[in-house]
């Protein structure tokens, strides 16, 4: 393989074979105790993309590397979880130790396993499947015990003789695992409030700069992708964080900044609505007027008239 193109993995069995892991008892789901993995292949760092969900709980013993959380050194050492959706690119990185010394669990689930269940649709709505690798879920000791219990229950059900009840029970356990993950991510947003407020402050500074006339003329209205890229976090994670802190998504923050700048121009200048719209990066003035009315319940001209009297 040349360059950095990811290796496309189709089916769980192909990944297990590539990693030298034992065959799965079911073609659409696999669960492993990571402590049983004693060797790792030399091509471990090859980027991969799969057609199935990947849920991992890892604990490195001893923790020889501090994890990074955004730009901050991580202070959760007990364990970490990552959630990867089909089509996302990821890779592992082996530590230069003489032997594998880690514990945890690995769950692989093909979407077809969830077919015709409520989770088949719901799983796509969990935003943490869109988070970047460095936005892992870091668990407290008690939270880790909760997650380990669910992985063990899935493994136990998966390892017994498959019958007509097995799939439903496993899906129910997976849904519980994802529900706890959602709760623990919300906790993580709260417990790392200082870091998160720092990100919110950086966002405000970025938006202020992005809406200066020269930057707007050069780049147009900033997008969620641009803003999250400047903050070095994924769009989904940024929106989840902002919803927790402010109740608004990133897109809503951008729109609020547009309205703030529009009000300023409407009150302090005699520019026409069309001129203000173009200055704020809108290709079509009617799009600007529609957004302004939606956010303020006034047309731009009505707001100008009201504000000047």
DAGITA-V922590 format. One record per residue. N is the residue number from 0. SS is DSSP state (H for helix, E for strand, C for the rest). D_CENTER is the distance of its C-alpha to the mean C-alpha in whole Angstrom. Layout:
<<N/SS/D_CENTER> <N/SS/D_CENTER>>
This chain:
<<0/C/28> <1/C/28> <2/C/26> <3/C/22> <4/C/22> <5/C/20> <6/E/22> <7/E/21> <8/E/21> <9/C/23> <10/C/23> <11/H/23> <12/H/26> <13/H/26> <14/H/23> <15/H/25> <16/H/28> <17/H/26> <18/C/25> <19/C/29> <20/C/28> <21/C/30> <22/C/30> <23/C/28> <24/C/30> <25/E/28> <26/C/27> <27/C/24> <28/E/23> <29/E/23> <30/E/23> <31/E/24> <32/E/25> <33/H/24> <34/H/27> <35/H/29> <36/C/28> <37/C/30> <38/C/30> <39/C/27> <40/C/28> <41/C/29> <42/C/26> <43/C/23> <44/C/22> <45/C/22> <46/C/18> <47/E/18> <48/E/16> <49/E/17> <50/C/18> <51/E/17> <52/E/14> <53/E/14> <54/E/13> <55/E/15> <56/E/16> <57/E/18> <58/E/21> <59/E/23> <60/C/26> <61/C/27> <62/C/24> <63/C/26> <64/C/23> <65/C/21> <66/C/17> <67/E/15> <68/E/13> <69/C/12> <70/C/16> <71/E/17> <72/E/19> <73/C/17> <74/C/20> <75/C/18> <76/C/21> <77/C/21> <78/E/18> <79/E/14> <80/E/12> <81/E/10> <82/E/8> <83/E/9> <84/C/10> <85/C/13> <86/C/14> <87/C/11> <88/E/13> <89/E/13> <90/C/16> <91/C/18> <92/C/20> <93/C/23> <94/C/25> <95/C/29> <96/C/30> <97/C/33> <98/C/32> <99/C/28> <100/C/28> <101/E/25> <102/E/24> <103/E/21> <104/E/20> <105/E/19> <106/E/18> <107/E/18> <108/E/18> <109/E/19> <110/H/19> <111/H/23> <112/H/23> <113/H/21> <114/C/23> <115/C/25> <116/C/24> <117/H/22> <118/H/19> <119/H/19> <120/H/18> <121/H/16> <122/H/13> <123/H/12> <124/H/11> <125/C/9> <126/H/6> <127/H/4> <128/H/5> <129/H/3> <130/C/2> <131/C/5> <132/H/8> <133/H/10> <134/H/7> <135/C/9> <136/E/10> <137/E/14> <138/E/16> <139/C/20> <140/H/23> <141/H/23> <142/H/20> <143/H/20> <144/H/23> <145/H/22> <146/H/19> <147/H/22> <148/H/24> <149/H/22> <150/H/21> <151/H/25> <152/H/26> <153/H/24> <154/H/26> <155/H/29> <156/H/29> <157/H/28> <158/H/31> <159/C/34> <160/C/35> <161/C/33> <162/C/35> <163/C/34> <164/C/32> <165/H/30> <166/H/27> <167/H/27> <168/H/27> <169/H/24> <170/H/22> <171/H/23> <172/H/22> <173/H/18> <174/H/18> <175/H/19> <176/H/17> <177/H/14> <178/H/15> <179/H/16> <180/H/12> <181/H/11> <182/H/14> <183/H/14> <184/H/10> <185/H/13> <186/H/15> <187/H/13> <188/H/13> <189/H/16> <190/H/18> <191/C/16> <192/H/18> <193/H/20> <194/H/17> <195/H/15> <196/H/18> <197/H/19> <198/H/16> <199/H/17> <200/H/20> <201/H/19> <202/H/17> <203/H/21> <204/H/23> <205/H/21> <206/H/22> <207/H/25> <208/H/26> <209/H/24> <210/C/26> <211/C/30> <212/H/32> <213/H/32> <214/H/28> <215/H/28> <216/H/31> <217/H/29> <218/H/26> <219/C/26> <220/C/23> <221/C/20> <222/C/17> <223/H/14> <224/H/13> <225/H/16> <226/H/15> <227/H/11> <228/H/13> <229/H/16> <230/H/14> <231/C/12> <232/C/9> <233/C/6> <234/H/7> <235/H/5> <236/H/5> <237/H/8> <238/H/9> <239/H/8> <240/H/10> <241/H/13> <242/H/13> <243/H/14> <244/H/16> <245/H/18> <246/C/17> <247/C/17> <248/C/14> <249/H/14> <250/H/16> <251/H/18> <252/H/18> <253/H/19> <254/H/22> <255/H/23> <256/H/24> <257/H/26> <258/H/28> <259/H/29> <260/H/30> <261/H/32> <262/H/34> <263/H/35> <264/H/36> <265/H/38> <266/H/40> <267/H/41> <268/C/41> <269/C/43> <270/C/41> <271/C/41> <272/H/38> <273/H/38> <274/H/38> <275/H/35> <276/H/33> <277/H/33> <278/H/33> <279/C/30> <280/C/28> <281/C/29> <282/C/31> <283/C/32> <284/H/34> <285/H/34> <286/H/30> <287/H/30> <288/H/33> <289/H/31> <290/H/28> <291/H/30> <292/H/32> <293/H/29> <294/H/28> <295/H/31> <296/C/34> <297/C/36> <298/C/37> <299/H/36> <300/H/40> <301/H/41> <302/H/38> <303/H/40> <304/H/44> <305/H/43> <306/H/41> <307/C/45> <308/C/47>>
